[in-house]
């Protein structure tokens, strides 16, 4: 239901743009681009923003796009959407499913799919930008629409910051962003405090001394060393993290050797950790290093281990006051479709932008799953089995009411800050 508020007045024009947004979304879904390769997507975004009447800046940090609409004296609100897709082969069966293949940054031929819903984010922000421009007589201030590249690799936001984003923008007062989730389409939720985890991936190389498999006494076996490290790392969360403090540590890859009767001279482990507190994050990182070094010494490793941190995502911690204001606006507009968002174990780099700008922010979720399908899965106790999640080859938000909800949420949140005309 659209109320008689300023948001309702602006959203009265939504039916007139709905069909065009749906067509844009299907085209974007069918033509995804990997992180740092979002050239065609960025061009489409920049073109629509110009046609809508925004001041447009392109190529920020690579393929990032910013559109600015100045509409008198008042607060400056930044709305952000991410543009990149994933190296996933789509298995949705949709008529507009992606069949794209491309060469990734490592030179590999890979499939490409919008398996995380960034096509929803881009389309919803373009729709909100259009409606807020059409309804500019209802508000005053400055609207910044930011379309970010390379969220999936965790370095797109930082690249825009490092490329002078702050100097390009007017003084921003608040930053807002959203993500489509495997929840009933039409639902909206946010929460104060930590909402998305920080994430750190680490590549660890440990060294042994190679030998024939029949002569282990001549070797320092890095396979056994790696196994002991993996077992001991299980105690980092269970014994070094306070009860009640959420944290995850997963060793997702181990590689050593190439033949059963050859003891190799090294092993490589790749792990990922998720935390909601910077103190816990640093404690866990120190514990990982301490355990690996100690196990290497216990095994008489001839070379010190090597540690490489990569794909690091910041903690997303929603500001209390900003979140409260947006939550009130959401509750008024969406009614019983608004609820508190559970803490998510996924990670994002959006907060790198408001953190660098020194402004508060809030980040919320919208549902993208057909409500009846979700309800049926709940009734059968099969949500985990039947509802595809982000990054799944089968993840495909229903077009409606997902797009409408994404547009409405951005407009409602922005107008909670922009001054009444």
C-alpha positions in Angstrom: 0.0 0.0 0.0 1.3 3.5 -0.9 0.4 6.0 1.8 -0.4 9.7 1.3 3.1 10.7 2.6 5.8 12.4 0.4 7.1 8.9 -0.4 3.6 7.9 -1.5 3.3 11.0 -3.7 6.7 10.3 -5.4 5.8 6.6 -5.8 2.6 7.4 -7.5 4.6 7.5 -10.7 6.0 3.9 -10.2 3.4 2.3 -12.5 4.5 4.5 -15.4 8.1 3.3 -15.2 7.5 -0.3 -14.1 7.5 -2.0 -17.5 10.7 -0.2 -18.6 12.4 -1.3 -15.4 11.4 -4.9 -15.8 12.7 -4.9 -19.4 16.0 -3.3 -18.2 16.3 -5.9 -15.5 15.8 -8.9 -17.8 18.4 -7.5 -20.2 20.8 -6.9 -17.4 20.3 -10.4 -16.1 20.9 -11.9 -19.5 24.1 -9.9 -20.0 26.1 -10.1 -16.7 29.7 -9.0 -16.3 32.4 -10.1 -13.8 34.0 -7.9 -11.2 36.2 -5.2 -12.8 34.6 -6.0 -16.2 31.3 -4.1 -15.8 31.9 -1.9 -18.9 28.6 -2.5 -20.7 26.6 -2.3 -17.5 28.3 0.9 -16.5 27.6 2.4 -19.9 23.9 1.4 -19.6 23.7 3.0 -16.2 25.4 6.2 -17.2 23.1 6.6 -20.2 19.9 6.2 -18.2 21.1 8.6 -15.6 21.9 11.2 -18.2 18.5 10.7 -19.8 17.0 11.2 -16.4 18.7 14.5 -15.9 21.6 13.6 -13.5 25.1 15.0 -13.5 27.1 11.8 -14.4 30.7 10.8 -13.6 32.1 7.6 -15.0 35.2 5.4 -14.7 35.6 6.0 -10.9 38.0 3.4 -9.6 37.6 1.5 -12.9 34.0 1.2 -13.9 32.2 2.9 -11.1 29.4 5.4 -12.0 28.1 8.3 -9.9 24.9 10.3 -10.7 24.2 13.6 -8.8 20.9 15.4 -8.6 21.1 18.8 -6.9 17.7 20.0 -5.8 18.1 23.0 -3.5 19.4 23.4 0.0 19.2 20.3 2.2 20.9 17.1 3.2 22.9 15.0 0.8 21.9 11.4 0.6 24.0 8.7 -1.0 22.2 5.6 -2.4 24.5 2.7 -3.5 24.0 -0.3 -5.8 26.7 -2.9 -6.8 26.9 -4.0 -10.5 29.1 -7.1 -10.8 28.2 -10.8 -11.4 29.8 -14.1 -10.5 31.6 -16.9 -12.4 28.6 -19.3 -12.1 26.7 -21.2 -14.8 23.0 -20.3 -14.6 20.6 -23.2 -14.0 17.3 -21.2 -13.5 15.7 -22.2 -16.8 14.4 -18.6 -17.2 13.8 -17.3 -20.7 16.2 -14.5 -20.0 18.8 -16.7 -18.3 22.4 -15.8 -18.9 24.4 -17.9 -21.4 27.4 -15.6 -21.2 31.0 -16.9 -21.0 34.1 -14.7 -20.6 37.7 -14.8 -19.7 38.3 -14.0 -16.0 41.2 -12.0 -14.5 43.3 -15.2 -14.4 42.8 -16.0 -18.0 40.2 -18.8 -17.5 37.1 -19.2 -19.6 34.2 -19.1 -17.2 30.4 -18.8 -17.2 28.9 -15.6 -15.8 25.6 -15.1 -13.9 23.9 -12.5 -11.8 23.7 -15.1 -9.0 23.7 -12.6 -6.2 21.0 -10.2 -7.3 23.1 -7.2 -8.2 21.0 -6.8 -11.3 18.0 -6.2 -8.9 20.1 -3.6 -7.1 21.1 -1.7 -10.2 17.5 -1.7 -11.6 15.9 -0.6 -8.3 18.3 2.3 -7.9 17.8 3.5 -11.4 14.0 3.3 -10.8 14.4 5.3 -7.6 16.6 7.8 -9.2 14.0 8.4 -11.9 11.1 8.7 -9.5 12.9 11.0 -7.2 13.8 13.3 -10.1 10.2 13.2 -11.4 9.0 14.0 -7.8 11.7 16.6 -7.0 9.1 19.2 -6.1 8.3 17.0 -3.0 11.9 17.3 -1.5 15.0 19.4 -1.2 18.6 18.4 -1.0 21.1 16.5 -3.1 20.8 12.9 -4.2 23.9 10.9 -5.0 23.4 7.6 -6.8 26.5 5.4 -6.7 26.9 2.3 -8.8 29.9 0.3 -7.6 32.0 -2.2 -9.4 33.6 -5.3 -8.0 31.7 -6.0 -4.8 32.2 -9.7 -5.1 36.0 -9.3 -4.9 35.8 -6.9 -2.0 37.9 -4.2 -3.6 35.4 -2.2 -5.7 34.4 0.3 -3.0 37.9 0.9 -1.9 39.0 1.5 -5.6 36.4 4.2 -5.9 37.5 5.8 -2.6 41.2 5.6 -3.7 40.3 7.3 -7.0 39.1 10.5 -5.3 35.4 9.7 -4.7 35.3 12.1 -1.7 36.6 15.0 -3.8 34.0 14.3 -6.5 31.0 14.4 -4.2 29.2 17.1 -2.3 29.4 16.7 1.5 27.4 13.5 2.1 25.2 13.3 5.3 24.1 9.7 5.2 24.7 6.6 3.0 22.1 3.9 2.3 22.2 0.5 0.6 20.2 -2.7 0.2 20.6 -6.3 -0.9 18.1 -8.9 -2.2 18.0 -12.0 0.0 16.3 -15.5 -0.1 13.3 -14.3 1.8 9.7 -13.7 0.6 9.5 -11.0 -2.1 7.8 -7.9 -0.8 9.4 -8.1 2.6 11.9 -5.5 3.9 14.1 -5.7 7.0 16.9 -3.9 8.7 18.6 -3.9 12.1 20.8 -1.7 14.2 24.4 -2.7 14.9 26.4 -5.4 13.2 24.3 -6.7 10.3 26.9 -8.3 7.9 30.0 -10.0 9.1 33.6 -9.0 8.4 35.3 -11.6 6.2 39.0 -12.5 5.8 40.4 -15.1 3.4 43.9 -16.4 4.1 46.3 -18.5 2.0 48.8 -20.4 4.1 51.8 -22.2 2.7 53.7 -24.6 4.9 56.9 -26.3 4.0 58.3 -29.7 4.5 61.1 -31.8 3.0 60.1 -34.1 0.1 61.0 -37.7 -0.2 59.8 -41.1 -1.6 56.7 -42.3 0.0 58.5 -45.5 1.1 61.1 -43.5 3.1 59.1 -41.1 5.3 62.0 -40.9 7.8 63.9 -38.8 5.2 61.0 -36.3 4.9 59.2 -33.6 6.8 55.7 -34.4 5.7 53.7 -31.2 4.9 50.5 -33.3 4.5 50.6 -34.5 8.1 51.6 -30.9 9.1 48.6 -29.5 7.2 46.3 -32.0 8.8 47.4 -31.1 12.3 46.9 -27.4 11.6 43.4 -28.1 10.3 42.5 -30.0 13.4 44.0 -27.4 15.8 42.3 -24.5 14.0 38.9 -26.0 15.0 39.7 -24.8 18.6 40.0 -21.1 17.6 36.2 -20.6 17.7 35.4 -23.2 20.3 38.2 -22.3 22.8 39.4 -18.8 22.0 36.2 -17.0 21.2 33.8 -16.0 24.0 30.5 -18.0 24.2 27.8 -15.9 22.6 30.2 -14.1 20.2 29.4 -15.3 16.7 32.4 -16.4 14.5 33.1 -18.9 11.8 36.4 -20.3 10.6 36.4 -22.7 7.6 39.3 -24.4 5.9 37.9 -24.7 2.4 40.9 -25.8 0.4 44.0 -28.0 1.0 46.4 -28.8 -1.8 49.6 -30.9 -1.5 51.5 -33.2 -3.8 50.5 -34.9 -7.1 51.2 -38.6 -6.6 50.4 -41.1 -3.9 54.0 -42.4 -3.4 55.7 -39.0 -3.3 55.9 -36.9 -0.1 55.7 -33.3 -1.4 57.8 -30.4 0.0 54.9 -28.0 0.6 51.2 -27.7 1.2 48.8 -24.8 0.7 45.7 -24.2 2.9 43.0 -21.7 2.1 40.7 -20.6 4.9 37.9 -18.1 5.5 36.7 -16.5 8.7 33.7 -14.4 9.6 33.4 -12.1 12.6 31.1 -9.4 13.9 33.6 -7.7 16.2 36.9 -6.1 15.4 38.5 -7.4 18.6 37.3 -10.9 17.9 38.6 -10.6 14.3 42.1 -9.6 15.5 42.2 -12.3 18.2 41.3 -15.0 15.6 43.9 -13.8 13.1 46.6 -13.8 15.8 45.5 -17.3 16.9 45.7 -18.7 13.3 49.2 -17.4 12.9 50.3 -18.7 16.3 48.9 -22.2 15.7 50.4 -22.5 12.2 53.8 -21.4 13.4 53.7 -23.7 16.4 52.7 -26.7 14.3 55.5 -26.0 11.9 58.0 -25.8 14.7 56.6 -29.1 16.1 57.1 -30.8 12.8 60.6 -29.4 12.3 59.6 -27.5 9.2 62.7 -26.3 7.4 61.2 -23.0 6.2 58.9 -20.5 8.0 55.2 -20.6 6.9 53.9 -17.9 4.6 50.6 -16.1 5.2 48.6 -14.1 2.5 45.4 -12.2 3.4 43.1 -11.6 0.5 39.5 -10.8 -0.3 39.0 -8.9 2.9 35.5 -7.5 3.6 34.8 -4.9 6.3 32.3 -5.3 9.1 28.9 -3.8 8.2 27.6 -2.1 11.3 24.5 -0.1 10.9 24.3 3.3 12.7 21.7 3.2 15.4 20.1 6.6 14.8 20.1 6.3 11.0 18.7 2.8 11.2 15.9 3.9 13.6 14.8 6.7 11.3 14.7 4.4 8.3 13.0 1.7 10.2 10.2 4.0 11.2 9.7 5.1 7.6 9.7 1.4 6.5 7.2 0.4 9.1 4.9 3.3 8.1 5.1 2.5 4.4 5.4 -1.3 4.3 3.3 -2.2 7.3 3.5 -5.8 8.3 5.9 -6.5 5.4 8.6 -4.7 7.5 10.5 -6.7 10.1 13.8 -6.9 11.8 16.5 -8.4 9.6 18.4 -11.3 11.2 22.1 -10.9 11.4 23.7 -12.2 8.2 26.9 -14.2 7.8 27.4 -12.8 4.4 29.9 -10.0 3.8 30.0 -6.7 1.8 32.4 -3.9 1.0 29.7 -1.1 1.0 30.8 0.2 4.4 34.2 1.1 3.0 32.5 4.1 1.3 30.7 5.7 4.2 33.6 4.8 6.5 36.0 6.7 4.1 33.6 9.6 3.9 33.1 9.7 7.6 29.3 9.4 7.5 26.8 7.1 9.2 24.9 4.5 7.2 22.3 1.8 7.2 22.0 -1.3 5.1 18.9 -3.4 4.7 17.5 -6.5 2.9 14.6 -7.1 0.6 13.1 -10.5 -0.2 13.3 -12.0 -3.7 11.6 -15.4 -3.4 8.1 -16.1 -4.6 6.0 -15.7 -1.4 3.9 -18.8 -2.0 7.0 -20.9 -2.8 8.6 -19.7 0.4 5.5 -20.3 2.5 5.2 -23.9 1.1 8.9 -24.5 1.9 8.4 -23.3 5.5 5.3 -25.5 5.9 7.2 -28.6 4.7 10.3 -27.7 6.8 12.4 -27.6 3.6 13.5 -24.0 3.3 17.2 -25.0 3.2 16.6 -27.6 0.6 14.0 -25.8 -1.7 14.9 -22.1 -1.5 18.0 -21.2 -3.6 20.3 -18.7 -1.8 22.6 -16.1 -3.2 25.5 -17.4 -5.3 23.5 -20.6 -6.2 23.1 -21.4 -9.9 19.3 -21.5 -9.3 19.1 -18.1 -7.5 16.6 -16.0 -9.4 14.5 -13.3 -7.7 11.0 -13.1 -9.0 10.7 -9.9 -11.0 7.7 -8.7 -9.0 7.2 -7.6 -6.4 11.0 -7.7 -5.9 11.7 -4.7 -8.2 8.8 -2.6 -6.9 9.9 -3.3 -3.3 13.5 -2.4 -4.1 12.5 0.9 -5.7 10.0 1.8 -2.9 12.6 1.0 -0.1 15.2 3.3 -1.7 12.7 6.1 -2.2 11.2 5.8 1.3 14.7 5.7 2.9 16.0 8.6 1.0 12.9 10.8 1.8 13.4 10.0 5.5 16.4 12.3 5.2 15.7 14.7 2.3 14.1 17.9 3.4 10.4 18.6 2.6 10.0 21.1 -0.2 
